[in-house]
Amino acid sequence: MILTERIFSALIARHGADTARWPFIYRLLLPVFLGSEACLLLWREAQLDENRLRGLYKDELPELEPSAALQTRLAAIARPRRQPVRESFMPVWRLSFTAAMASALLGVVLGAGGYFADYTDPDDAYTFDVSTSYEVSNWIAGTDL
């Protein structure tokens, strides 16, 4: 087998016998390849093989119709509910969000230092106590008010 035949057989193996799938440059060189008797035989064999393969595949598939029993089962699934499901007055997520925001607000109010100033002395009523601790555990225990 000479070099031209090997190149042509590689092209047929890669692109097949349908010239529409061949790159443009190789389509221009096809008449040069088919000038050789061995390449012409390879070309005809490849075309016959592809025609046999096309005969094995069906182009048309039969139309499938669902049976009447399947159609009634699907229709029963798709029926709307008789009574729509009512959402509760305050959904759980809204209630939990409200509780979280209330606890955050309480934390800000209790956690801000200086709000629990000692107002026993009237002269010292309007001073800001900067020595107040931000530790909440003492406030909860009631020891550092």
C-alpha positions as CSV (number, residue, x, y, z in Angstrom):
1,M,0.0,0.0,0.0
2,I,1.5,3.3,-1.0
3,L,1.4,6.5,1.0
4,T,-1.6,7.9,-0.9
5,E,-3.7,4.9,-0.2
6,R,-2.8,5.0,3.5
7,I,-3.7,8.7,3.8
8,F,-7.0,8.1,1.9
9,S,-7.9,5.1,4.1
10,A,-7.2,7.2,7.2
11,L,-9.4,10.0,5.9
12,I,-12.2,7.5,5.2
13,A,-11.8,6.0,8.7
14,R,-12.0,9.4,10.3
15,H,-14.6,11.2,8.2
16,G,-16.6,8.4,6.6
17,A,-17.8,8.0,3.0
18,D,-20.1,11.0,3.1
19,T,-18.3,14.0,1.6
20,A,-20.5,16.5,3.5
21,R,-18.6,15.5,6.7
22,W,-15.2,16.0,5.1
23,P,-13.2,19.2,5.6
24,F,-13.3,21.5,2.6
25,I,-9.6,21.0,1.6
26,Y,-10.0,17.2,1.5
27,R,-13.2,17.5,-0.6
28,L,-11.1,19.4,-3.1
29,L,-8.5,16.7,-3.1
30,L,-11.0,13.8,-3.4
31,P,-10.8,13.6,-7.2
32,V,-7.0,13.3,-7.0
33,F,-7.4,10.4,-4.5
34,L,-10.1,8.7,-6.6
35,G,-7.7,8.8,-9.6
36,S,-6.0,5.8,-8.1
37,E,-7.7,2.4,-8.6
38,A,-7.0,1.2,-5.0
39,C,-8.4,4.4,-3.5
40,L,-11.5,4.1,-5.7
41,L,-12.1,0.5,-4.4
42,L,-11.7,1.8,-0.8
43,W,-14.2,4.5,-1.5
44,R,-16.8,2.1,-2.9
45,E,-16.3,-0.3,0.0
46,A,-16.8,2.5,2.5
47,Q,-19.9,3.7,0.7
48,L,-21.4,0.2,0.8
49,D,-20.5,-0.3,4.5
50,E,-22.2,3.0,5.3
51,N,-25.3,2.1,3.3
52,R,-25.5,-1.2,5.2
53,L,-25.2,0.6,8.5
54,R,-28.0,3.1,7.5
55,G,-30.2,0.1,6.7
56,L,-29.8,-1.2,10.2
57,Y,-31.2,2.0,11.8
58,K,-34.8,3.0,11.6
59,D,-35.5,6.5,10.7
60,E,-39.1,6.6,12.0
61,L,-40.3,5.5,15.4
62,P,-43.8,4.3,16.0
63,E,-46.1,6.8,17.7
64,L,-46.8,5.8,21.3
65,E,-50.3,6.4,22.7
66,P,-50.9,6.0,26.4
67,S,-53.7,3.6,27.3
68,A,-57.0,4.7,28.6
69,A,-56.2,3.4,32.1
70,L,-53.0,5.4,32.2
71,Q,-54.8,8.5,31.1
72,T,-57.4,8.2,33.8
73,R,-54.7,7.6,36.5
74,L,-52.8,10.7,35.3
75,A,-56.0,12.7,35.3
76,A,-56.8,11.6,38.9
77,I,-53.3,12.8,40.0
78,A,-53.8,16.2,38.3
79,R,-57.2,16.9,39.9
80,P,-57.1,20.0,42.1
81,R,-57.8,19.6,45.8
82,R,-61.4,20.3,47.0
83,Q,-60.4,22.5,49.9
84,P,-57.3,24.7,49.6
85,V,-54.9,24.5,52.4
86,R,-55.1,27.6,54.5
87,E,-52.0,29.2,56.0
88,S,-52.2,29.8,59.7
89,F,-52.6,33.4,60.9
90,M,-49.0,33.8,61.9
91,P,-46.7,31.3,60.2
92,V,-43.9,29.7,62.2
93,W,-41.1,31.5,60.4
94,R,-42.8,34.9,61.1
95,L,-43.2,34.1,64.8
96,S,-39.6,32.9,65.1
97,F,-38.4,36.1,63.3
98,T,-40.3,38.2,65.7
99,A,-38.9,36.4,68.7
100,A,-35.3,36.8,67.3
101,M,-35.8,40.5,66.7
102,A,-37.3,41.1,70.2
103,S,-34.4,39.3,71.8
104,A,-31.9,41.2,69.7
105,L,-33.5,44.5,70.8
106,L,-33.5,43.4,74.4
107,G,-29.8,42.6,74.1
108,V,-29.1,46.0,72.7
109,V,-31.0,47.7,75.5
110,L,-29.5,45.7,78.3
111,G,-26.1,45.5,76.8
112,A,-25.5,49.2,76.3
113,G,-23.3,50.4,79.2
114,G,-24.4,53.4,81.2
115,Y,-28.2,52.8,81.2
116,F,-28.1,51.5,84.8
117,A,-26.6,54.5,86.4
118,D,-26.9,55.1,90.1
119,Y,-29.5,57.9,90.6
120,T,-29.5,58.0,94.5
121,D,-27.5,61.2,94.6
122,P,-29.4,64.0,92.9
123,D,-26.3,66.0,92.0
124,D,-24.8,63.0,90.2
125,A,-28.1,62.2,88.4
126,Y,-27.0,63.3,84.9
127,T,-23.5,61.9,84.7
128,F,-22.6,59.1,82.5
129,D,-21.0,56.1,84.2
130,V,-18.1,55.0,82.0
131,S,-16.9,52.4,84.4
132,T,-19.9,50.2,83.6
133,S,-19.1,46.7,82.5
134,Y,-20.6,45.1,79.5
135,E,-20.8,41.8,81.2
136,V,-24.4,40.7,81.2
137,S,-24.0,37.7,83.6
138,N,-23.8,40.1,86.6
139,W,-27.0,41.9,85.5
140,I,-28.8,38.6,85.2
141,A,-27.7,37.5,88.6
142,G,-28.8,40.9,90.0
143,T,-25.5,41.6,91.8
144,D,-24.1,44.5,89.7
145,L,-27.0,46.8,89.1
